[in-house]
């Protein structure tokens, strides 16, 4: 039987610039090793290990039974947008207009739309490095120039506001801020945000995307500082948040963006051209998450806090490792320079020789060299066992 020859399909040049999120690649490789019979502990994926609270699950099931089977408005159900507005007032202390809230399928669409809106050849977009890999991937995809904001261990993985402001040029169109941060667990202090915003007042051509997906995940009584509190930049501020982390709803795919009045119509058009609208029954579950009891969030954060202290203590006992205490999210980001290994080398070695899946710091940008990311969204037993394997391998 004659077989058809494979032909080289010509794709758009932008596809060659599109990166990925290594956490999913490592997850797939870990699953493949497990399927082949290898014992692997996965501390690589950034997802809470708790089930979605029962009241939220029941609300989603009821919505399906009640007939929520159809399209919703592109920006999302009005009741959910109002619930987000009320949640912003409750936890950030800021009054916003529900008309400027857009519900999206996950956290990424808000950043995706912002990059498409502002990125093009000849412009610059500033982003945290090490930082969430999709920032740099999408900047490159649009043809814009990625300008890294250096996050350093000596500042608790915050940044130097003066250094950031000095990097702004007439070509800078968008700046991305993420606190609490992935992959470092760092939290930007209010004093640094004050200085950044004061400087940004002198650069009215720059829009700000504030990724606050870990806004409810801070420790030691630390308050989340939202950029929404600064009225002087609110007319050019996009805020990203959602349900994935706070309510352990990663697989539900539900997030929200708060857009300035001048941009919300364009954001809505991007949604219409891509996703149409978020899932109807998932949105109903989202209403219950925000309006229902919050006890499960507190229970989860207490568990994360305990794990945080344990994993840092364990990592600091590994030869060649040193780890600062994260202030937010659920990641530890140990310095591994004392081991003599490059980050990617050690990631591979730990996966194949120790059966521990973690992520190289370089998965989050070139400034992540010398670090690994450990997610402590796992049981204490698994955390101790995984770090024990690392310690045994490097001893």
KERO-681110 format. One record per residue (C-alpha): x, y, z negated. Coordinates in steps of 0.02 Angstrom, whole numbers, padded with zeros to 5 digits, always signed. Example, Ala and Ser with C-alpha at 12.3 -4.5 7.8 and 13.67 -1.06 7.14 Angstrom:
! KERO-681110
+00615-00225-00390
+00684-00053-00357
END
This chain:
! KERO-681110
+00000+00000+00000
+00071+00168+00051
+00102+00287-00094
+00088+00474-00082
+00249+00571-00101
+00260+00688-00248
+00270+00868-00191
+00348+01011-00287
+00205+01123-00339
+00251+01306-00341
+00201+01385-00506
+00203+01568-00557
+00373+01626-00621
+00297+01671-00790
+00273+01485-00828
+00461+01460-00836
+00467+01591-00975
+00334+01509-01083
+00399+01424-01240
+00312+01309-01362
+00286+01274-01546
+00416+01145-01599
+00312+01088-01748
+00196+00996-01630
+00341+00917-01536
+00421+00855-01697
+00251+00792-01757
+00232+00691-01596
+00407+00617-01614
+00377+00575-01796
+00212+00489-01750
+00301+00391-01613
+00433+00332-01736
+00299+00283-01860
+00206+00187-01725
+00368+00093-01691
+00376+00042-01874
+00493+00174-01946
+00449+00251-02115
+00442+00440-02087
+00392+00575-02211
+00332+00728-02116
+00370+00896-02196
+00371+00982-02027
+00192+01029-01986
+00120+01191-02053
-00050+01131-02110
-00125+01111-02285
-00143+00928-02333
-00309+00961-02421
-00477+00917-02344
-00592+01060-02296
-00705+01095-02448
-00867+00994-02444
-00983+01145-02443
-00901+01206-02282
-00910+01035-02200
-01094+01019-02246
-01130+01192-02174
-01052+01139-02009
-01151+00976-02005
-01313+01068-02046
-01279+01195-01908
-01265+01054-01781
-01428+00978-01844
-01512+01148-01842
-01475+01173-01658
-01319+01281-01652
-01271+01202-01486
-01260+01353-01371
-01157+01506-01329
-01143+01646-01454
-01098+01828-01419
-00918+01837-01357
-00862+01928-01515
-00945+01796-01624
-01104+01782-01726
-01153+01951-01804
-01177+01866-01974
-00998+01800-01969
-00925+01967-01917
-01018+02047-02062
-00950+01913-02179
-00773+01954-02119
-00806+02139-02148
-00862+02102-02326
-00712+01988-02354
-00593+02126-02299
-00673+02243-02424
-00665+02111-02562
-00484+02059-02541
-00403+02210-02457
-00510+02349-02529
-00540+02428-02358
-00706+02469-02275
-00711+02422-02091
-00843+02413-01956
-00905+02238-01914
-00917+02294-01731
-00726+02298-01728
-00711+02117-01786
-00692+01981-01654
-00705+01797-01700
-00585+01687-01601
-00547+01500-01587
-00397+01496-01706
-00265+01621-01756
-00166+01621-01593
-00295+01702-01476
-00280+01869-01568
-00093+01874-01539
-00116+01805-01362
-00238+01943-01317
-00128+02077-01395
+00024+02018-01296
-00074+02013-01133
-00143+02186-01171
+00026+02268-01203
+00161+02158-01127
+00229+02183-00951
+00399+02204-00867
+00487+02363-00921
+00415+02373-01097
+00479+02310-01264
+00389+02213-01401
+00468+02197-01573
+00441+02037-01671
+00506+01951-01830
+00654+01834-01809
+00656+01703-01880
+00469+01707-01852
+00320+01613-01783
+00384+01548-01614
+00231+01598-01513
+00275+01782-01536
+00435+01769-01433
+00359+01642-01314
+00214+01755-01268
+00322+01911-01256
+00432+01822-01130
+00279+01757-01038
+00215+01933-01007
+00385+01989-00941
+00412+02112-01084
+00580+02122-01172
+00579+02037-01345
+00667+02144-01476
+00700+02046-01637
+00666+02117-01810
+00800+02034-01916
+00737+01947-02073
+00877+01912-02195
+00896+01798-02345
+00974+01935-02453
+00811+02035-02442
+00700+01884-02480
+00672+01872-02292
+00603+02047-02278
+00675+02180-02162
+00765+02346-02171
+00632+02476-02122
+00762+02603-02064
+00843+02473-01952
+00674+02428-01877
+00629+02609-01846
+00799+02643-01766
+00763+02505-01639
+00605+02589-01574
+00625+02666-01401
+00506+02753-01280
+00482+02580-01201
+00422+02502-01366
+00238+02464-01347
+00199+02340-01486
+00276+02291-01653
+00229+02130-01744
+00232+02118-01934
+00200+01954-02026
+00179+01946-02215
+00174+01823-02301
+00285+01747-02169
+00308+01587-02073
+00438+01506-02078
+00525+01590-02224
+00388+01612-02355
+00449+01791-02370
+00336+01934-02424
+00366+02115-02374
+00358+02229-02524
+00247+02383-02525
+00396+02501-02537
+00464+02432-02373
+00293+02444-02290
+00277+02623-02352
+00442+02669-02269
+00398+02576-02109
+00228+02659-02092
+00299+02832-02132
+00421+02808-01989
+00289+02738-01871
+00191+02899-01893
+00328+02978-01786
+00300+02849-01648
+00115+02865-01601
+00145+02767-01439
+00176+02604-01535
+00032+02485-01576
+00051+02368-01726
-00003+02187-01739
-00011+02132-01921
-00016+01942-01938
-00094+01912-02109
-00147+01731-02088
-00068+01688-02258
-00148+01837-02346
-00225+01731-02486
-00064+01631-02511
+00048+01728-02630
+00125+01676-02796
+00177+01742-02966
+00035+01869-02969
+00100+01953-02812
-00033+02053-02720
-00046+02041-02532
-00007+02210-02455
-00108+02234-02296
-00061+02364-02166
-00246+02408-02166
-00216+02512-02322
-00124+02642-02216
-00254+02755-02138
-00125+02847-02032
-00098+02696-01918
-00270+02617-01925
-00319+02684-01754
-00181+02577-01675
-00177+02428-01793
-00232+02251-01748
-00252+02132-01896
-00247+01943-01874
-00317+01821-02002
-00425+01667-02007
-00485+01510-02094
-00349+01383-02051
-00234+01404-02200
-00344+01476-02338
-00484+01350-02317
-00383+01205-02245
-00477+01217-02079
-00334+01200-01954
-00430+01078-01844
-00589+01182-01843
-00501+01319-01741
-00574+01479-01813
-00492+01648-01836
-00529+01832-01829
-00451+01991-01765
-00490+02166-01822
-00461+02285-01677
-00459+02475-01666
-00615+02548-01588
-00514+02597-01434
-00460+02416-01402
-00605+02304-01455
-00694+02312-01286
-00537+02256-01195
-00507+02117-01322
-00686+02059-01293
-00657+02056-01105
-00503+01946-01130
-00608+01828-01236
-00746+01821-01105
-00616+01781-00971
-00537+01641-01072
-00634+01557-01213
-00806+01637-01182
-00844+01627-01368
-00798+01523-01520
-00891+01362-01565
-01065+01401-01635
-01074+01272-01776
-00894+01309-01827
-00941+01492-01848
-01083+01443-01964
-00959+01343-02067
-00849+01499-02069
-00991+01600-02147
-01005+01472-02287
-00817+01477-02315
-00818+01665-02343
-00983+01682-02434
-00980+01518-02532
-00882+01469-02689
-00695+01502-02684
-00643+01375-02817
-00561+01258-02692
-00443+01396-02635
-00384+01421-02814
-00358+01234-02839
-00257+01221-02679
-00148+01370-02723
-00112+01301-02897
-00053+01139-02816
+00054+01234-02689
+00132+01336-02829
+00182+01179-02923
+00253+01101-02765
+00345+01262-02721
+00444+01258-02883
+00481+01072-02867
+00540+01079-02686
+00655+01228-02717
+00731+01140-02868
+00753+00980-02768
+00828+01067-02616
+00954+01160-02723
+01018+00990-02782
+01061+00937-02604
+01247+00954-02561
+01273+01103-02445
+01096+01172-02470
+01042+01332-02557
+00862+01389-02562
+00780+01550-02621
+00607+01543-02699
+00472+01582-02570
+00345+01713-02622
+00205+01663-02503
+00136+01534-02380
+00190+01351-02407
+00365+01342-02332
+00539+01329-02405
+00680+01391-02294
+00845+01325-02364
+01015+01386-02306
+01110+01233-02241
+01274+01314-02186
+01365+01223-02325
+01330+01056-02241
+01434+01097-02087
+01289+01050-01972
+01199+01160-01849
+01012+01171-01883
+00956+01067-01733
+01090+00935-01767
+01030+00913-01945
+00847+00909-01893
+00887+00763-01777
+00995+00674-01904
+00864+00686-02041
+00726+00622-01928
+00819+00472-01857
+00933+00423-02002
+00834+00476-02156
+00656+00466-02090
+00618+00647-02139
+00535+00765-02014
+00578+00949-02039
+00607+01094-01920
+00769+01178-01871
+00772+01363-01911
+00814+01395-01728
+00637+01335-01685
+00588+01506-01752
+00717+01611-01660
+00906+01620-01642
+00922+01707-01811
+00857+01547-01891
+01023+01460-01862
+01091+01394-02026
+00918+01355-02098
+00786+01218-02098
+00600+01239-02131
+00519+01119-02254
+00330+01125-02273
+00275+01084-02449
+00096+01053-02393
+00121+00874-02448
+00109+00775-02609
+00238+00795-02747
+00284+00612-02726
+00319+00636-02541
+00416+00796-02573
+00528+00712-02701
+00551+00558-02592
+00590+00661-02435
+00718+00774-02519
+00791+00620-02605
+00823+00544-02434
+00905+00706-02376
+01014+00709-02532
+01066+00528-02511
+01111+00555-02329
+01219+00708-02364
+01298+00649-02526
END
